[in-house]
């Protein structure tokens, strides 16, 4: 499929804008969920652009509060990713660039979800704190790390078809029906 | 891949300084995007008779994104006390 350089540039700029916007929304939902969970345990906090500062002494943390506060964001990320995926699949038959927002939103939410497990497996931060409070052995953490990576790669492979069809639908005036008629491929 | 690379560099700059955890988290989408390169070549190229779209830059989208990031960085740069 031949497209001019100018058109490619326009697509890239729109895609970057949607990527950044969806990241900000997913990230802020994650942060606010963590804050709401910490308020349930009466832990005051300060929200910064790159972190949440919990204004309590270390002794104020309990097993339950650590687990709930650092897991709540991940639960919301899972629900967000499922919602975004449903919207992407439903919106394949419609026109418009807004689908890019949901596509990037899905990638952000699923990456943050599994990323926190993968990175937390070897880093005592974020979801890693929960893993440490579960007293997971190093072997279990390694299994989590590699399972998470494999799941992410699997999701990437499963998304190929959706990316391919979105690329066609965005670049041409054809909608999904045209794709079906020309290729005989069904989603 | 280009939007991912440019956006990640932008996010690294906007969110500086970042912990190792947060920095690595920004690169995780790479594991979802990489398989697209392996898989997309397996699909045949479709040709359409219909005219191609003229895709324009959505200036409203770019402005909204820029405004959202300016507000995010300025307001949360000071920090908001909650609870």
Interface residues (C-beta under 8 A of the other chain):
Chain A: X1 X3 X7 X10 X11 X12 X13 X14 X15 X16 X17 X18 X19 X20 X21 X23 X24 X28 X35 X38 X39 X42 X43 X44 X45 X46 X47 X48 X49 X50 X51 X53 X55 X97 X107 X108 X110 X111 X112 X114 X115 X116 X118 X119 X120 X123 X125 X126 X128 X149 X152 X153 X155 X156 X157 X159 X160 X161 X163 X164 X168 X170 X171 X172 X173 X174 X178 X179 X182 X183
Chain B: X2 X3 X4 X6 X7 X10 X11 X14 X15 X16 X17 X18 X19 X20 X21 X22 X24 X25 X28 X29 X31 X32 X33 X34 X35 X36 X38 X39 X40 X42 X43 X44 X45 X46 X47 X48 X50 X51 X52 X53 X54 X55 X56 X57 X58 X61 X62 X64 X65 X68 X69 X72 X73 X76 X77 X79 X80 X81 X82 X83
